[in-house]
Amino acid sequence: MAIDPVTLAVLKGRLEQIADEMDATLFRAAFNPTISEAHDACHGLYHAETGATLIQGKSGLPIFVGVMAFGVKAVIDKFPDAAAGDIFIFNDPYLGGTHLSDLRLVQPVFDGGERICWLASVGHWHDVGGAVPGQL
């Protein structure tokens, strides 16, 4: 499919805006200051079949840019028949993670019954369990 440069630029801008709005929404709504103030989070859109990065927000931490696609791919591999409304949350550092405190949310997006992409978010959450509150 051929696409002209102007249409490509418009689509690129729109996809970037979606990811940036995902960033802004979480940063405004977060009660966790590590996310709301330090922006220790990241969001993006990923390829429907491979999980490859399509677009990521520009306000999150750069370290997540390199590893988020691995987390999306892990979900695709474990749940190839994911349905509309499914949301996967995990913090396994061996599945596209960095450490246990970075929680990922991955969700498929469908249009007309066809999966068109994945949305994914990651954010650093302090209290993920332990003997005392706040323990990592």
C-alpha positions in Angstrom: 0.0 0.0 0.0 1.5 3.3 -1.1 1.0 6.3 1.1 1.8 9.9 0.3 4.2 11.9 2.5 1.5 14.3 3.8 -0.8 11.6 4.9 2.1 9.8 6.5 3.0 12.9 8.4 -0.6 13.5 9.6 -0.9 9.8 10.8 2.5 10.0 12.6 1.5 13.2 14.4 -1.8 11.7 15.4 -0.2 8.5 16.8 2.3 10.6 18.7 -0.5 12.7 20.2 -2.3 9.6 21.4 0.8 8.3 23.2 1.5 11.8 24.6 -2.1 12.0 25.9 -1.6 8.6 27.6 1.4 10.1 29.3 -0.4 13.3 30.3 -3.4 11.4 31.6 -1.4 9.2 33.9 0.8 12.0 35.2 -2.2 14.1 36.1 -4.1 11.3 37.7 -1.3 9.5 39.6 -1.3 9.6 43.4 2.3 8.2 43.3 4.7 11.1 43.2 7.3 9.0 41.4 4.9 8.9 38.5 3.2 12.3 38.8 6.3 14.3 39.5 9.3 12.3 38.3 7.4 10.9 35.3 8.8 7.4 36.0 6.4 5.9 33.4 6.0 5.4 29.7 3.2 4.7 27.3 2.9 3.6 23.7 1.2 1.8 20.8 2.6 -1.5 19.6 2.3 -3.7 16.4 -0.7 -6.0 16.5 1.1 -9.2 15.6 4.8 -8.7 16.6 4.6 -6.2 19.5 7.2 -4.0 17.9 7.1 -0.3 18.9 5.0 1.9 16.7 4.9 5.1 18.8 5.8 6.0 22.4 5.1 9.1 24.4 7.8 11.7 24.7 7.4 12.5 28.4 8.3 9.2 30.0 11.7 7.7 30.9 13.9 6.7 28.0 14.8 3.4 29.6 11.3 2.1 28.9 11.5 2.8 25.2 13.9 -0.1 24.7 12.1 -2.7 26.8 8.4 -2.1 26.5 8.1 -4.0 23.2 9.5 -7.1 24.9 6.7 -7.0 27.5 4.1 -6.6 24.8 5.6 -9.5 22.9 5.5 -11.6 26.1 1.8 -11.0 26.3 1.2 -11.9 22.7 3.2 -15.1 23.1 1.3 -16.2 26.3 -2.2 -15.0 25.2 -2.4 -15.1 21.4 -6.2 -15.1 21.6 -6.5 -12.0 23.7 -10.0 -10.5 23.4 -11.4 -7.0 23.5 -11.5 -5.8 27.1 -8.6 -8.0 28.2 -6.0 -6.1 30.2 -2.8 -7.7 31.4 -0.8 -6.4 34.4 2.6 -7.8 35.4 5.9 -6.8 36.9 8.2 -9.7 35.8 11.6 -8.1 35.1 12.4 -11.1 32.8 9.5 -10.3 30.5 10.5 -6.9 29.2 11.0 -5.4 32.6 13.6 -3.5 34.5 12.8 -4.4 38.1 9.9 -5.6 40.2 8.6 -2.0 41.0 7.8 -1.3 37.3 4.3 -2.5 36.6 3.1 -3.0 33.0 -0.4 -2.8 31.7 -0.9 -4.2 28.2 -4.2 -4.2 26.3 -5.2 -5.2 22.8 -7.2 -2.7 20.6 -9.7 -4.0 18.1 -11.6 -2.5 15.2 -14.3 -4.5 13.5 -13.2 -7.7 15.4 -9.6 -7.4 14.1 -6.8 -6.6 16.5 -5.1 -3.5 15.1 -2.5 -2.7 17.8 -1.6 -3.0 21.5 -1.6 -0.2 24.1 1.0 -0.5 26.9 1.9 1.5 29.9 4.5 1.1 32.5 5.0 2.9 35.8 7.2 2.7 38.8 5.1 1.7 41.8 6.8 1.8 45.3 4.9 -0.7 47.3 4.7 -4.0 45.5 4.7 -6.1 48.6 7.1 -7.2 51.3 7.4 -7.4 55.1 6.9 -3.6 55.6 5.0 -0.9 53.7 7.2 0.7 51.0 9.6 -2.2 50.8 10.9 -3.0 47.3 
